[in-house]
């Protein structure tokens, strides 16, 4: 799969501390692994919010209400929500979850 860019649909509003912590966890992981990403604040753009709702597969949407941030995409491809991201981290499959090739650790220069 071609790598576009990891997009994190998130909120800048302080709705819940729990949501903010989840967003920070995703961002920290991506930064630590030097994965290019873009934060997209869905609270500032109705267009971005509607795009997110439209591009989450129906089987991944909650029974009631709207999906909560963070929602993770690789370009237009939906990767998953925070719970799916967390599970992939725990099982060491996060690169696959993101649609990326796993990176091999680089050898230290002598």
Backbone as a ProteinNet text record, in pm:
[ID]
protein_1_A
[PRIMARY]
XXXXXXXXXXXXXXXXXXXXXXXXXXXXXXXXXXXXXXXXXXXXXXXXXXXXXXXXXXXXXXXXXXXXXXXXXXXXXXXXXXXXXXXXXXXXXXXXXXXXXXXXXXXXXX
[TERTIARY]
83.7	0	88	55.8	133	105.1	210.2	196.9	157.1	48.7	7.2	58.1	-22.3	14.3	-85.1	-34.3	-121.5	-194.5	-326.2	-409	-479.3	-470.2	-537.6	-650.7	-772.2	-888.7	-909.9	-893	-896.2	-970.1	-974.8	-1039.5	-942.5	-948.3	-864.8	-942.1	-1070.4	-1153.2	-1124.2	-1143.2	-1115.8	-1242.5	-1305.4	-1427.8	-1403.6	-1310.3	-1281.7	-1131.1	-1080.5	-937.4	-900.4	-990	-965	-938.2	-1015.3	-995.3	-860.1	-826.5	-698.4	-581.8	-590.4	-482.9	-466.6	-577.7	-571	-505.5	-543.7	-483.8	-333.9	-294	-152.5	-75.8	-136.2	-72.1	-42	-139.1	-118.6	-7.6	-13.9	85.6	225	237.6	369.4	426.7	342.4	390.4	440.9	363.5	402.7	531.1	542.1	663.6	783.8	768.4	878.8	928.3	838.2	875.2	900	906.4	935.9	844.2	715.6	614.1	548.2	552.3	492.1	340.9	285.8	141.7	93.3	-35.9	-99.7	-217.1	-225.9	-339.9	-448.5	-568.1	-681.3	-785.1	-806.4	-899.4	-1041.3	-1121.4	-1257.7	-1352	-1310.5	-1397.5	-1391.5	-1289.6	-1272.9	-1325.2	-1365.4	-1408.1	-1523.2	-1639.3	-1755	-1725.9	-1653.7	-1618.9	-1533.3	-1434.2	-1347.7	-1425.6	-1514	-1595.3	-1685.2	-1750.9	-1837.8	-1757.1	-1635.8	-1549	-1517.3	-1482.9	-1450	-1569.7	-1687.2	-1806.4	-1836	-1819.4	-1849.9	-1750.7	-1625	-1520.2	-1490.9	-1565.3	-1554.2	-1652.5	-1605.9	-1696.4	-1814.8	-1932.8	-2053.5	-2036.4	-1964.6	-1948.4	-1857.4	-1786.5	-1697.4	-1760.7	-1879.9	-1947.1	-2021.5	-2031.5	-2105.5	-2254.3	-2321.6	-2465.9	-2542.5	-2492.7	-2557.4	-2453	-2491.4	-2401.5	-2297.4	-2199.9	-2093.1	-1964.4	-1876	-1746.4	-1667.2	-1599.8	-1521.4	-1376.9	-1313	-1171.8	-1088.4	-967.6	-906.7	-950.7	-962.6	-987.3	-866.5	-812.1	-684.8	-705.4	-646.7	-654.3	-513.8	-491.9	-371.4	-421.1	-408	-469.5	-619.9	-684.1	-829.2	-867.3	-768.9	-795.6	-815.1	-928	-955.9	-872	-796.3	-716.3	-793.1	-849.9	-924.9	-932.9	-991.5	-1004.8	-892.8	-898.6	-792.6	-782.9	-896.6	-892.6	-822.5	-849.1	-782	-633.2	-599.4	-459.4	-388	-450.5	-391.2	-369	-469.2	-455.7	-340.3	-325.4	-216.8	-80.7	-74.3	50.9	86.6	-12	10.2	53.4	7.2	40.8	152.4	218.9	328.4	287.7	166	118.8	77.4	129	83.6	119.7	234.4	269.6	171.4	133.9	32.1	-101.3	-138.6	-261.2	-264.1	-148.8	-140	-124.5	-108.5	-88.7	52.4	148.9	288.7	373	486.8	582.5	655.7	675.8	748.4	891.7	944.1	1082.5	1174.2	1288.5	1390.2	1474.2	1515	1600.8	1730.6	1775.3	1899.9	2017.5	2126.2	2247.2	2321.7	2378.7	2455.3	2583.1	2620.4	2745	2862.5	2968.6	3085.4	3161.2
-117.8	0	123.7	219.2	341.9	427.5	487.5	573.1	711.9	762.2	899.9	984.1	994.6	1063.2	1020	996.2	960.5	1087.2	1078.9	1191	1151.3	1235	1209.2	1310	1262.2	1349.5	1363.4	1486	1507.3	1635.5	1666	1788.6	1867.5	1998.7	2084.1	2131.8	2106.3	2146.2	2053.6	2105.4	2029.4	1958.5	1878.7	1807.6	1713.6	1626.3	1527.9	1507.3	1499.9	1475.5	1342.1	1245.4	1111.8	1118.3	1197	1210.6	1274.2	1379.1	1448	1352.2	1269.2	1173.8	1073.1	1027.6	932.9	997.7	1122.4	1193.9	1209.5	1246.4	1264.2	1133.4	1023.3	892.4	860.4	885.8	860.1	949.8	1078.1	1173.7	1136.6	1104.1	1065.9	944.5	844.6	725.3	761.7	839.4	876.2	958.7	1052.9	1134.1	1048.3	960.7	875.1	783.9	744.1	655.5	730.8	864.1	950.4	921.9	906.4	883.7	1017.8	1057.6	1183.8	1177	1281.4	1284.2	1428	1442.1	1573.3	1563.7	1658.6	1666.8	1748.9	1695.6	1764.8	1788.8	1915.4	1950.8	1955.9	1856.7	1849.5	1949.9	2011.7	2110.9	2244.8	2265.4	2393.3	2391.3	2274.9	2264.6	2165.3	2217.6	2130.9	2036.7	2085.7	2003	1883.2	1906.1	1797.3	1698.5	1750.3	1663.3	1573.7	1631.1	1552.9	1452.1	1491.8	1399.7	1278.4	1304.8	1195.6	1102.4	1157.3	1074.1	990.5	1050.7	982.4	869.8	886.1	791.2	683.8	682.5	572.3	465.2	341.6	235.2	217.7	188.2	174.5	77.3	-33	-131.9	-81.6	28	84.5	201.2	242.8	355	305.9	391.8	351.4	337	256.8	237.6	368.3	451.4	580.2	690.5	806	921	912.2	998.8	1006.3	946	900.5	848.8	959	921.6	1017.7	1019.3	1135.1	1142.2	1074.5	1031.7	1042.1	928.5	962.4	865.4	875.2	762.4	761.2	713	787.4	756.8	758.6	679.9	689.8	742.8	873.3	935.4	922.1	860.8	839.6	706	622.2	488.6	496.6	446.5	444.6	336.5	375	278.1	229.6	322.8	283.2	393.4	358.8	452.7	427.6	497.1	482.8	340.8	278	142.7	45.8	58.6	-26.9	5	133.4	175.7	115.6	125.9	74.2	-76.9	-148.6	-294	-328.1	-251.4	-278.7	-248.8	-147.5	-119.3	-235	-284.2	-393.2	-522	-542.8	-665.8	-643.9	-528.5	-495.3	-504.4	-461.9	-462	-321.9	-219.8	-83.6	-36.7	-78.9	-36.8	-95.3	-219	-280.8	-208.7	-177.9	-103.5	28.3	95.6	224.1	209.5	86	64.8	98.6	82.3	113.8	-12	-8.7	-118.4	-101.2	-212.1	-207.4	-165.2	-85.7	-39.5	-130.2	-158.4	-235.5	-139.6	-180.5	-92.9	-66.1	59.1	92.2	56.5	14.9	-19.6	108.8	110.8	228.1	236.8	358.2	380.9	352.1	288.2	261.2	386.6
0	0	0	-82.2	-89.8	33.5	84.4	201.4	156.6	209.2	182.7	298.6	398.5	521.3	627.7	746.4	857.4	902.2	908.2	952.2	1080.8	1180.2	1307	1318.2	1309.8	1326.4	1476.3	1524.9	1668.1	1701.9	1827.4	1873.1	1958.7	1946.3	2028.7	2151.3	2151.8	2266.1	2383.4	2501.1	2623	2670.4	2580.9	2617.5	2735.1	2716.5	2820.4	2826.4	2945.7	2963.3	2900.4	2908.4	2853.7	2703	2629.6	2484.7	2457.5	2531.6	2513	2537.5	2641.1	2670.3	2557.2	2500.8	2389.1	2268.3	2239.8	2127.6	2148.6	2269.6	2300.5	2287.1	2325.3	2313.3	2166.9	2079.2	1936.2	1883	1914	1865.2	1915.7	2043.6	2099.1	2027.7	2000.9	1931.5	1792.3	1718.8	1582.4	1582.9	1675.5	1685.2	1722	1819.6	1864	1752.7	1663.6	1553.6	1423.5	1433.4	1318.4	1199.7	1230.2	1127.7	1097.8	971.9	931.1	952	1011.1	1034.5	1036.1	1028.9	1036.4	1132.5	1222.8	1313.3	1244.7	1239	1177.4	1286.1	1321.3	1428.2	1372.5	1407.3	1353.4	1418.7	1529.9	1593.5	1522	1442.1	1373.8	1230.9	1182.1	1042.7	1029	996.8	972.5	856.7	756.1	639.8	681.4	767	814	900.5	982.8	1068.9	984	883.6	796.1	714.4	671.4	596.7	684.4	810.6	901.9	918	946	965.7	841.4	724.3	598.2	568.1	611.5	574.4	678.3	785.8	881.6	836.1	816.1	770.2	865.5	811.1	894.7	1011.3	989.9	1097	1209.3	1187.1	1288.7	1363.9	1320.9	1385.7	1509.8	1612	1732.4	1702.8	1783.4	1766.8	1785.5	1875.4	1901.1	1897.3	1846.6	1845.3	1735.2	1746.1	1646.8	1701	1611.9	1655.6	1727.3	1832.8	1909.8	1862.1	1866.4	1831.8	1939.8	1907.7	1775.3	1683	1555.8	1449.1	1356.7	1316.6	1244.6	1101.8	1009.3	866.6	808.3	702.8	620.5	487.2	466.4	349.9	363.3	264.6	268.2	330.8	362.4	416.8	567.5	615.1	758.2	824.4	927.4	1002.7	1125.2	1201.1	1318.7	1422.3	1534.9	1645.7	1746.4	1859.2	1957.7	2012.1	2040.4	2096.6	2001.8	1872.9	1773.8	1767.8	1776.3	1777.8	1898.7	2015.8	2138.6	2129.2	2080.6	2064.5	1970.4	1863.8	1768.8	1832.1	1918.3	1989.5	2081.1	2154.5	2249	2179.3	2057.4	1984.3	1881.5	1889.1	1796.6	1650.5	1618.8	1480.1	1435.4	1504.9	1477	1336.2	1282.9	1146.6	1046.4	1066.5	981.4	998.2	1121	1150	1072.8	1066.4	997.1	845.8	797.9	654.8	611.1	702.6	674.6	682.3	615.2	628.5	760.6	829.9	956.7	930.1	1019.2	1005.3	1084.7	1024.9	1095.4	1177.5	1295.9	1375.9	1301.2	1302.4	1233.2	1322.3	1258.1	1332.6	1365.8	1483.4	1525.2	1443.7	1410.5	1336.2	1429	1376.1	1462.5	1494.5
[MASK]
++++++++++++++++++++++++++++++++++++++++++++++++++++++++++++++++++++++++++++++++++++++++++++++++++++++++++++++

